[in-house]
Amino acid sequence: MHVHDVAVLGSGPAGCSAALYARRELLDVIVLEKGDWGGQIVSSSEIENYPGVPGTDGFSLMATMRDQALSLGAEFVQEEVTQLRALPDGSFSLTTTSEEVLARSVIACVGSSPSRGGFEGEVAFTGRGVSYCATCDGMFYRNKHVFVCGGGNSAAEEALFLSRFARLVTIVVRKGSMRADASLVRKLEAVPNIEFLFKASVVSVEGEDLVNAITLRNVADGSQRRLEYEEGSLGVFVYVGSRPNTGLLKGLVELDEHGYVITDERMLTSAQGIYAAGDCRNGVLKQVVTAAADGAVAAAHASRYLSNLKPR
């Protein structure tokens, strides 16, 4: 049975970059993707912070990345990996929905999924007024009214960032106070265009091409109010947590308390031959550019690892 040099799990920025760099090392690479090609970023309608590629969108950027890896000979297979096992000889078995794939090394680029706010219209308007990344999309909300859902550190930090662009930032918190660190709350309170809406939740968002209305609920008494805006002048950012897609790796590599993969600077996990790159690892910044860099580093070190193994 054929054994690949590298199996890359995921076809987002980290996965495509890993495939590209692995092929430049003349390694036999297979990329396994359970969902749509390109990962979560394909839902972003505009990307302006990827160096050298201004004014693109997630779908176009990822199509270019994938085409580049394909042109170098990487194999892309749209299959979900349901089980990953380490074999006695140091290689790995990846069970997919239709076959078994063998590889001498694995680069996990499985990403993470933002937790949903759970309000009506959230999924339909993701990328069209609903966002999960202020760093990615904040620039598009200059002089607009932005609602931030969440009361933790992430919500606080992103609200501070968004206040640089937005006319008004309203932080919607289910409880009667923020649970973010006190130092962050003090910073929020000092910003004139940030306001708090406690004991409240978002019921729904509406619109045509873009969100233009939001309905809020008073958690205390159940009353609701609907606010309507000119189309394109309203944004809703959701920060109620995220979930790394690392279930496949449990028991194989060390994860942190939140489920993210722990790696060293080489992207090496606690298991020899398994690397992790992108949003699934416990990195500080989760952006397309950092994911791509992670993938390149992982592939380079996987190549060195493989060169030290005895030829099969």
Order of alpha helices (4+ residues) and beta strands (2+ residues): beta-alpha-beta-alpha-beta-beta-beta-beta-beta-beta-alpha-beta-alpha-beta-alpha-beta-beta-beta-beta-beta-beta-beta-alpha
